[in-house]
Amino acid sequence: MGVRSAFLFVIVLLIAGLAALNWGTLSAPTDVWLGFMSVSAPLGLIMLGLTAVLAAFFLVYVLYLHSSVLLETKRHTKEMQTQRDLADKAEASRFTELRNFLEAQEKQHMSHNADRHTALLARMDQLESAVKLRSDQTDNTVAAHIGQLEDRIERRPLPSDINPTL
């Protein structure tokens, strides 16, 4: 029980206790002027009844406010859930777009890398052919030089002091 509820409960108990202690005075009939006529009635009971009616009115008013706040809270909670669902869908959509973008970028990089790999292999084949051609040319040149040297050596007269039969 809250502080306000305890305070109201104490006030109601004080009113009930005061009414019980002064019941004789509250129930004594007196002349009461109603504004347009005069009536003989117990003024204390009339005031106590009006207090009870006022308390009942405020109780109904508090219950009405509480129920309207509960309904408003429920409506607000539904709206918040709807907004949360929309935000989740938007976030999922952004993640899907990001994944698709990254996949497209990866495919683009893979195709670019494949093109570069193909170009590199073609260049290596070209260089290999050039090196092989150069090697063949070098072999032919060396063989021609060796052949010329052999011809020179064979045509050269042998010195007399060297014995060719050895």
KOLZADREN-313050 format. One record per atom (N, C-alpha, C): atom name; x, y, z. Coordinates in steps of 0.2 Angstrom, whole numbers, plus 5000, padded with zeros to 4 digits. Layout:
BEGIN
atome | X | Y | Z
CA | X | Y | Z
...
# end
This chain:
BEGIN
atome | X | Y | Z
N | 5004 | 4994 | 5000
CA | 5000 | 5000 | 5000
C | 5005 | 5006 | 5000
N | 5003 | 5011 | 4996
CA | 5007 | 5017 | 4995
C | 5006 | 5022 | 5001
N | 5010 | 5027 | 5001
CA | 5009 | 5032 | 5006
C | 5002 | 5036 | 5005
N | 5000 | 5037 | 4999
CA | 4994 | 5041 | 4998
C | 4988 | 5037 | 5000
N | 4988 | 5030 | 4999
CA | 4983 | 5026 | 5001
C | 4982 | 5025 | 5008
N | 4988 | 5025 | 5011
CA | 4988 | 5024 | 5019
C | 4985 | 5031 | 5022
N | 4987 | 5036 | 5019
CA | 4985 | 5043 | 5021
C | 4977 | 5044 | 5021
N | 4975 | 5042 | 5015
CA | 4967 | 5042 | 5014
C | 4964 | 5037 | 5018
N | 4967 | 5031 | 5019
CA | 4964 | 5026 | 5024
C | 4963 | 5029 | 5031
N | 4968 | 5032 | 5033
CA | 4969 | 5035 | 5040
C | 4963 | 5041 | 5040
N | 4962 | 5045 | 5035
CA | 4957 | 5050 | 5035
C | 4950 | 5047 | 5036
N | 4949 | 5042 | 5032
CA | 4942 | 5038 | 5032
C | 4941 | 5035 | 5039
N | 4946 | 5032 | 5042
CA | 4946 | 5030 | 5049
C | 4944 | 5035 | 5054
N | 4947 | 5041 | 5053
CA | 4946 | 5047 | 5058
C | 4939 | 5049 | 5057
N | 4936 | 5050 | 5051
CA | 4929 | 5052 | 5049
C | 4925 | 5047 | 5053
N | 4926 | 5040 | 5051
CA | 4922 | 5035 | 5054
C | 4922 | 5035 | 5062
N | 4928 | 5036 | 5065
CA | 4928 | 5037 | 5072
C | 4925 | 5043 | 5075
N | 4925 | 5049 | 5072
CA | 4922 | 5055 | 5074
C | 4915 | 5054 | 5073
N | 4912 | 5051 | 5068
CA | 4905 | 5050 | 5067
C | 4902 | 5045 | 5072
N | 4906 | 5040 | 5074
CA | 4904 | 5035 | 5079
C | 4904 | 5038 | 5086
N | 4909 | 5042 | 5088
CA | 4909 | 5045 | 5094
C | 4903 | 5051 | 5095
N | 4901 | 5054 | 5089
CA | 4897 | 5059 | 5090
C | 4890 | 5057 | 5086
N | 4888 | 5051 | 5087
CA | 4882 | 5049 | 5083
C | 4876 | 5052 | 5085
N | 4875 | 5054 | 5092
CA | 4869 | 5057 | 5094
C | 4869 | 5064 | 5091
N | 4874 | 5067 | 5091
CA | 4874 | 5074 | 5088
C | 4872 | 5074 | 5081
N | 4875 | 5069 | 5077
CA | 4874 | 5069 | 5070
C | 4867 | 5067 | 5068
N | 4864 | 5063 | 5073
CA | 4857 | 5061 | 5071
C | 4852 | 5065 | 5074
N | 4854 | 5071 | 5077
CA | 4849 | 5075 | 5080
C | 4845 | 5079 | 5075
N | 4839 | 5080 | 5074
CA | 4835 | 5083 | 5069
C | 4836 | 5091 | 5070
N | 4837 | 5095 | 5065
CA | 4837 | 5102 | 5065
C | 4834 | 5104 | 5059
N | 4832 | 5111 | 5059
CA | 4829 | 5114 | 5053
C | 4835 | 5115 | 5048
N | 4834 | 5113 | 5042
CA | 4839 | 5114 | 5036
C | 4836 | 5118 | 5031
N | 4839 | 5123 | 5029
CA | 4836 | 5127 | 5023
C | 4839 | 5125 | 5017
N | 4836 | 5123 | 5012
CA | 4838 | 5120 | 5006
C | 4838 | 5125 | 5000
N | 4837 | 5131 | 5001
CA | 4837 | 5137 | 4997
C | 4830 | 5139 | 4994
N | 4826 | 5134 | 4994
CA | 4819 | 5136 | 4992
C | 4814 | 5134 | 4997
N | 4816 | 5129 | 5002
CA | 4811 | 5127 | 5007
C | 4815 | 5125 | 5013
N | 4812 | 5124 | 5018
CA | 4815 | 5122 | 5025
C | 4813 | 5115 | 5027
N | 4817 | 5111 | 5029
CA | 4816 | 5104 | 5030
C | 4819 | 5103 | 5037
N | 4815 | 5098 | 5041
CA | 4818 | 5096 | 5048
C | 4821 | 5089 | 5046
N | 4828 | 5089 | 5047
CA | 4832 | 5083 | 5046
C | 4838 | 5083 | 5050
N | 4842 | 5078 | 5051
CA | 4848 | 5078 | 5054
C | 4854 | 5080 | 5050
N | 4856 | 5086 | 5051
CA | 4861 | 5089 | 5047
C | 4868 | 5085 | 5047
N | 4870 | 5082 | 5052
CA | 4876 | 5078 | 5053
C | 4876 | 5072 | 5048
N | 4870 | 5069 | 5048
CA | 4869 | 5063 | 5043
C | 4869 | 5066 | 5036
N | 4866 | 5071 | 5035
CA | 4866 | 5074 | 5028
C | 4873 | 5075 | 5026
N | 4877 | 5079 | 5030
CA | 4884 | 5080 | 5029
C | 4888 | 5074 | 5028
N | 4887 | 5069 | 5032
CA | 4891 | 5063 | 5032
C | 4889 | 5059 | 5025
N | 4882 | 5059 | 5023
CA | 4880 | 5056 | 5017
C | 4883 | 5060 | 5011
N | 4884 | 5066 | 5011
CA | 4887 | 5070 | 5006
C | 4894 | 5068 | 5005
N | 4897 | 5068 | 5011
CA | 4904 | 5066 | 5011
C | 4905 | 5059 | 5008
N | 4901 | 5054 | 5010
CA | 4901 | 5047 | 5007
C | 4900 | 5047 | 4999
N | 4895 | 5051 | 4997
CA | 4894 | 5052 | 4990
C | 4900 | 5055 | 4986
N | 4903 | 5060 | 4989
CA | 4909 | 5063 | 4986
C | 4915 | 5058 | 4986
N | 4915 | 5054 | 4991
CA | 4921 | 5049 | 4992
C | 4919 | 5044 | 4986
N | 4913 | 5042 | 4985
CA | 4911 | 5037 | 4980
C | 4913 | 5040 | 4973
N | 4911 | 5046 | 4972
CA | 4912 | 5050 | 4966
C | 4920 | 5050 | 4964
N | 4924 | 5052 | 4969
CA | 4931 | 5052 | 4968
C | 4934 | 5045 | 4967
N | 4931 | 5040 | 4970
CA | 4933 | 5033 | 4969
C | 4932 | 5031 | 4962
N | 4926 | 5032 | 4959
CA | 4924 | 5031 | 4952
C | 4928 | 5034 | 4948
N | 4930 | 5041 | 4949
CA | 4934 | 5045 | 4945
C | 4941 | 5042 | 4945
N | 4944 | 5040 | 4950
CA | 4950 | 5037 | 4950
C | 4951 | 5030 | 4946
N | 4945 | 5026 | 4947
CA | 4945 | 5020 | 4943
C | 4945 | 5022 | 4936
N | 4941 | 5027 | 4934
CA | 4940 | 5029 | 4927
C | 4947 | 5031 | 4924
N | 4951 | 5035 | 4928
CA | 4957 | 5037 | 4926
C | 4962 | 5031 | 4925
N | 4962 | 5027 | 4930
CA | 4966 | 5021 | 4930
C | 4965 | 5017 | 4924
N | 4959 | 5016 | 4922
CA | 4957 | 5011 | 4917
C | 4959 | 5015 | 4910
N | 4958 | 5022 | 4910
CA | 4960 | 5025 | 4904
C | 4967 | 5025 | 4903
N | 4971 | 5026 | 4908
CA | 4978 | 5025 | 4908
C | 4980 | 5018 | 4905
N | 4977 | 5013 | 4908
CA | 4979 | 5006 | 4906
C | 4977 | 5005 | 4898
N | 4972 | 5008 | 4896
CA | 4970 | 5007 | 4889
C | 4975 | 5011 | 4885
N | 4977 | 5017 | 4887
CA | 4981 | 5021 | 4883
C | 4988 | 5018 | 4883
N | 4990 | 5015 | 4889
CA | 4997 | 5011 | 4889
C | 4996 | 5005 | 4884
N | 4991 | 5002 | 4884
CA | 4990 | 4996 | 4880
C | 4991 | 4998 | 4872
N | 4987 | 5003 | 4871
CA | 4988 | 5006 | 4864
C | 4995 | 5008 | 4862
N | 4998 | 5012 | 4867
CA | 5005 | 5014 | 4865
C | 5009 | 5008 | 4865
N | 5008 | 5003 | 4869
CA | 5013 | 4997 | 4868
C | 5012 | 4994 | 4861
N | 5006 | 4993 | 4859
CA | 5004 | 4990 | 4852
C | 5008 | 4995 | 4847
N | 5007 | 5001 | 4847
CA | 5011 | 5006 | 4842
C | 5018 | 5005 | 4843
N | 5021 | 5004 | 4849
CA | 5028 | 5003 | 4849
C | 5030 | 4997 | 4846
N | 5026 | 4991 | 4847
CA | 5028 | 4985 | 4844
C | 5028 | 4985 | 4837
N | 5023 | 4989 | 4834
CA | 5022 | 4990 | 4827
C | 5028 | 4993 | 4824
N | 5030 | 4999 | 4828
CA | 5036 | 5002 | 4826
C | 5043 | 4998 | 4826
N | 5043 | 4994 | 4831
CA | 5049 | 4990 | 4832
C | 5049 | 4985 | 4827
N | 5043 | 4982 | 4825
CA | 5043 | 4977 | 4819
C | 5045 | 4980 | 4813
N | 5043 | 4987 | 4812
CA | 5045 | 4990 | 4806
C | 5052 | 4991 | 4805
N | 5055 | 4993 | 4811
CA | 5062 | 4995 | 4812
C | 5066 | 4988 | 4811
N | 5064 | 4983 | 4813
CA | 5067 | 4976 | 4812
C | 5067 | 4974 | 4805
N | 5061 | 4975 | 4802
CA | 5061 | 4974 | 4795
C | 5066 | 4978 | 4790
N | 5066 | 4984 | 4792
CA | 5070 | 4989 | 4789
C | 5078 | 4987 | 4790
N | 5079 | 4985 | 4796
CA | 5086 | 4983 | 4797
C | 5088 | 4977 | 4794
N | 5083 | 4972 | 4793
CA | 5084 | 4966 | 4790
C | 5085 | 4967 | 4782
N | 5081 | 4972 | 4780
CA | 5082 | 4974 | 4773
C | 5089 | 4977 | 4771
N | 5091 | 4981 | 4776
CA | 5098 | 4984 | 4775
C | 5103 | 4979 | 4775
N | 5102 | 4974 | 4780
CA | 5107 | 4968 | 4780
C | 5107 | 4964 | 4774
N | 5101 | 4963 | 4771
CA | 5101 | 4959 | 4765
C | 5104 | 4963 | 4759
N | 5102 | 4970 | 4759
CA | 5106 | 4974 | 4754
C | 5113 | 4974 | 4754
N | 5116 | 4974 | 4760
CA | 5123 | 4974 | 4762
C | 5126 | 4968 | 4760
N | 5123 | 4962 | 4761
CA | 5125 | 4956 | 4759
C | 5125 | 4955 | 4752
N | 5120 | 4957 | 4748
CA | 5120 | 4957 | 4741
C | 5125 | 4961 | 4738
N | 5126 | 4967 | 4741
CA | 5132 | 4972 | 4738
C | 5138 | 4969 | 4739
N | 5140 | 4966 | 4745
CA | 5146 | 4962 | 4746
C | 5147 | 4956 | 4742
N | 5142 | 4953 | 4740
CA | 5142 | 4947 | 4736
C | 5144 | 4949 | 4729
N | 5141 | 4955 | 4727
CA | 5142 | 4958 | 4720
C | 5149 | 4960 | 4720
N | 5152 | 4963 | 4725
CA | 5158 | 4966 | 4725
C | 5163 | 4960 | 4725
N | 5162 | 4955 | 4728
CA | 5166 | 4949 | 4728
C | 5166 | 4945 | 4722
N | 5160 | 4945 | 4718
CA | 5160 | 4942 | 4711
C | 5164 | 4947 | 4707
N | 5164 | 4953 | 4707
CA | 5167 | 4958 | 4703
C | 5175 | 4957 | 4704
N | 5177 | 4956 | 4710
CA | 5184 | 4955 | 4712
C | 5186 | 4949 | 4709
N | 5182 | 4944 | 4710
CA | 5184 | 4937 | 4708
C | 5185 | 4937 | 4700
N | 5180 | 4940 | 4697
CA | 5181 | 4940 | 4689
C | 5187 | 4944 | 4687
N | 5188 | 4950 | 4691
CA | 5194 | 4954 | 4689
C | 5200 | 4950 | 4691
N | 5201 | 4946 | 4696
CA | 5207 | 4942 | 4698
C | 5207 | 4937 | 4693
N | 5202 | 4934 | 4690
CA | 5202 | 4929 | 4685
C | 5205 | 4932 | 4679
N | 5203 | 4938 | 4677
CA | 5205 | 4941 | 4671
C | 5213 | 4942 | 4672
N | 5215 | 4945 | 4677
CA | 5222 | 4946 | 4679
C | 5226 | 4940 | 4678
N | 5223 | 4934 | 4681
CA | 5227 | 4928 | 4681
C | 5228 | 4925 | 4674
N | 5222 | 4926 | 4670
CA | 5223 | 4924 | 4663
C | 5228 | 4928 | 4659
N | 5228 | 4935 | 4661
CA | 5233 | 4939 | 4657
C | 5240 | 4937 | 4659
N | 5241 | 4936 | 4666
CA | 5247 | 4934 | 4668
C | 5250 | 4927 | 4665
N | 5245 | 4922 | 4665
CA | 5247 | 4916 | 4662
C | 5249 | 4917 | 4654
N | 5245 | 4921 | 4651
CA | 5247 | 4923 | 4644
C | 5254 | 4926 | 4643
N | 5255 | 4931 | 4648
CA | 5261 | 4935 | 4648
C | 5267 | 4930 | 4649
N | 5266 | 4925 | 4654
CA | 5271 | 4920 | 4656
C | 5272 | 4916 | 4650
N | 5267 | 4914 | 4646
CA | 5268 | 4909 | 4640
C | 5272 | 4913 | 4635
N | 5270 | 4920 | 4634
CA | 5274 | 4924 | 4629
C | 5281 | 4924 | 4631
N | 5282 | 4926 | 4638
CA | 5289 | 4926 | 4640
C | 5293 | 4920 | 4639
N | 5290 | 4914 | 4641
CA | 5293 | 4907 | 4640
C | 5295 | 4906 | 4633
N | 5290 | 4908 | 4628
CA | 5292 | 4907 | 4621
C | 5297 | 4911 | 4619
N | 5298 | 4918 | 4622
CA | 5303 | 4922 | 4620
C | 5310 | 4919 | 4623
N | 5310 | 4917 | 4629
CA | 5316 | 4914 | 4632
C | 5318 | 4908 | 4628
N | 5313 | 4904 | 4626
CA | 5315 | 4898 | 4622
C | 5318 | 4899 | 4616
N | 5315 | 4904 | 4612
CA | 5318 | 4907 | 4606
C | 5325 | 4909 | 4607
N | 5326 | 4913 | 4612
CA | 5332 | 4917 | 4613
C | 5337 | 4911 | 4615
N | 5335 | 4906 | 4619
CA | 5339 | 4901 | 4621
C | 5341 | 4897 | 4614
N | 5337 | 4895 | 4610
CA | 5338 | 4892 | 4604
C | 5343 | 4896 | 4599
N | 5342 | 4902 | 4599
CA | 5346 | 4907 | 4595
C | 5353 | 4907 | 4598
N | 5354 | 4907 | 4605
CA | 5360 | 4907 | 4608
C | 5363 | 4900 | 4607
N | 5360 | 4895 | 4607
CA | 5363 | 4888 | 4606
C | 5365 | 4888 | 4599
N | 5361 | 4890 | 4594
CA | 5364 | 4890 | 4587
C | 5370 | 4895 | 4586
N | 5370 | 4900 | 4590
CA | 5376 | 4905 | 4589
C | 5382 | 4901 | 4592
N | 5381 | 4899 | 4598
CA | 5387 | 4895 | 4601
C | 5389 | 4889 | 4597
N | 5385 | 4886 | 4594
CA | 5386 | 4880 | 4590
C | 5390 | 4882 | 4584
N | 5388 | 4888 | 4581
CA | 5391 | 4891 | 4575
C | 5398 | 4893 | 4577
N | 5399 | 4896 | 4582
CA | 5405 | 4899 | 4584
C | 5410 | 4893 | 4586
N | 5408 | 4888 | 4589
CA | 5412 | 4882 | 4590
C | 5414 | 4878 | 4584
N | 5409 | 4878 | 4579
CA | 5410 | 4875 | 4572
C | 5416 | 4879 | 4569
N | 5415 | 4886 | 4569
CA | 5420 | 4890 | 4566
C | 5427 | 4889 | 4569
N | 5427 | 4888 | 4576
CA | 5433 | 4887 | 4579
C | 5436 | 4880 | 4578
N | 5432 | 4875 | 4577
CA | 5435 | 4869 | 4575
C | 5437 | 4869 | 4568
N | 5434 | 4873 | 4564
CA | 5437 | 4873 | 4557
C | 5444 | 4877 | 4557
N | 5444 | 4882 | 4561
CA | 5451 | 4885 | 4561
C | 5456 | 4881 | 4564
N | 5454 | 4877 | 4569
CA | 5459 | 4873 | 4572
C | 5461 | 4867 | 4567
N | 5457 | 4865 | 4563
CA | 5458 | 4859 | 4558
C | 5462 | 4862 | 4553
N | 5461 | 4868 | 4550
CA | 5465 | 4871 | 4545
C | 5472 | 4874 | 4547
N | 5473 | 4875 | 4552
CA | 5479 | 4877 | 4555
C | 5485 | 4872 | 4554
N | 5490 | 4874 | 4552
CA | 5496 | 4870 | 4551
C | 5498 | 4868 | 4558
N | 5500 | 4862 | 4558
CA | 5503 | 4859 | 4565
C | 5510 | 4861 | 4565
N | 5512 | 4863 | 4571
CA | 5519 | 4865 | 4572
C | 5523 | 4858 | 4571
N | 5529 | 4858 | 4569
CA | 5533 | 4852 | 4568
C | 5535 | 4849 | 4574
N | 5536 | 4852 | 4579
CA | 5538 | 4849 | 4586
C | 5532 | 4846 | 4589
N | 5526 | 4846 | 4587
CA | 5521 | 4843 | 4590
C | 5519 | 4837 | 4586
N | 5519 | 4831 | 4590
CA | 5517 | 4825 | 4586
C | 5510 | 4824 | 4586
N | 5507 | 4824 | 4580
CA | 5499 | 4823 | 4580
C | 5497 | 4816 | 4581
N | 5501 | 4811 | 4582
CA | 5499 | 4804 | 4582
C | 5497 | 4802 | 4589
N | 5499 | 4806 | 4594
CA | 5497 | 4805 | 4601
C | 5490 | 4804 | 4602
# end
